[in-house]
């Protein structure tokens, strides 16, 4: 899928990156209501943290890095990936052609294939009422054809069904790409050289390299799982390190789409870390998880760029915000007309505020009529700001509406940016307050800038939620390792509360609530739980008994 830096698409895109492979999706009745629970379950062996504490690291040291641009290396890996896929498609096509020729020319093969088809049709008919079993059967049939190049195939199975031979073959064939990815991870910086700054049409910028970076992450996931199941934990942790740095480098592209993809890649690597921690002989990686800067990926830089995109797409808007007295009537009108035409570009041609416009003529008439309706509000705002009636009457309607709408845009834009650095639990009430205010005061059809900031809001919310969920993932993995240490020090027992763990620092608070993480013992397991609002996030920890 080719990605564009469209704010309205971010909400749709966010849905594809939220479903990380870290969790199982469970439906439960919680407090009398049906809720979806994202649950990660760990059965772990008691173990104290490794010594030296940073024998395993998730970052490269200064002397291990190079002063090069990682994007160059990642692009080489992507070229290797594309070439590999082409070879696999060619091999599959050739094999299918050979099979077809045999079926057409050999009566015995024809009869055999017909018998196979009839047996499959019969089996599918028998299990038609059992959707999960049917889906599993279809997956099995398809996977045998596509396992040679579908990275996610290797990671869709639990350990007892993991296709080790095929996965090892894939890892061997992908060695050149892995080398390029590791070389990229060792670079000091990553400049994708995407032309956002100074571009009046940033929504036309395609980001194929950002999307394909997720395939690189899936390929790393295959490699790490092979290494984990072979017991080579040092190699697996090194592979995870490379993947986590890839995630950070992807997020350095200055747009929210890239930030969300970076967070998704980091989540893939966390899922592999979780799989490693579940192994009976796994080392305790508490300090490995604690040492890197937290959070590893934030929305701060991308949010700043996203908020400034409209300044690029609307020539003259920066001048209107900074030096409005220098604006001519023609300048004000040009901004409004450009903004009016930009709205359908962002949300789909012919659509405005979720409602279908019959045609361009009627849409234009609605816009003009809205201007007339909005003019008294804009005029009253200027009077409230201290302008005299004579001064306001001397202004053109375009200037009156322009001054009003630009001030509204600045207010909403600053309302977003001011909360970027706050933790989620402090940020969310302010964002909800802004959402209510926008619903009441910023839905005027005569103000195209209102439409644009309303398009931004869902994307902003999705990005903030993804960022915070990623912090919770890391915190939870640290807590699991702290529980392993406590169990090793207390004859395999679970702590009754997190405060019982005194030998290691526990993350001080749940970023969703601002309070200590909710932890309890339930059915012989330690349960860490946090409420995301739209669903629950739960980590279940059981300790293996020797």
Secondary structure, 3 states (H helix, E strand, C coil): CCCECCHHHHHHHHHHHHCCCCCEEEEEEECCEEEEEEEEEEEECCCCECCCCCCCCCCCCHHHCEEEEHHHHHHHHHHHHHHHHHHHHHHHHHHHHHHHHHHHHCHHHHHHHHHHHHHHHHHHHHCCCCHHHHHHHHHHHHHHHHCCCCHHHHCCCCHHHCCHHHHHHHHHHCHHHHHHHHHHHCEEECCCCCCCCCCCCHHHCECHHHHHHHHHHHHHHHHHHHHHHCCCHHHHHHHHHHHHHHHHHHHCCCCHHHHHHHHHHHHHHHHHHHHHHCCCCCCECHHHHHHCCCCCCCCHHHHHHHHHHHHHHCCCHHHHHHCHHHCCHHHHHHHHHHHHHHHHHHHCCCEECCEECCCHHHHHHHHHHHHHHHHHHHHHHHHHCCCCHHHHHHCCHHHHHHHHHHHHHHHHHHHHHCCCCCCHHHHHHHHHHHHHHHHHHCCCCCCHHHHHHHHHHHHHHHHHHHHHHHHHHHHHHHHHHHHHHHHHHCCCCCCCCHHHCCCCCCCCCCCCCCCCCEEEEECCEEEEEEECCCCEEEEEEEECCC
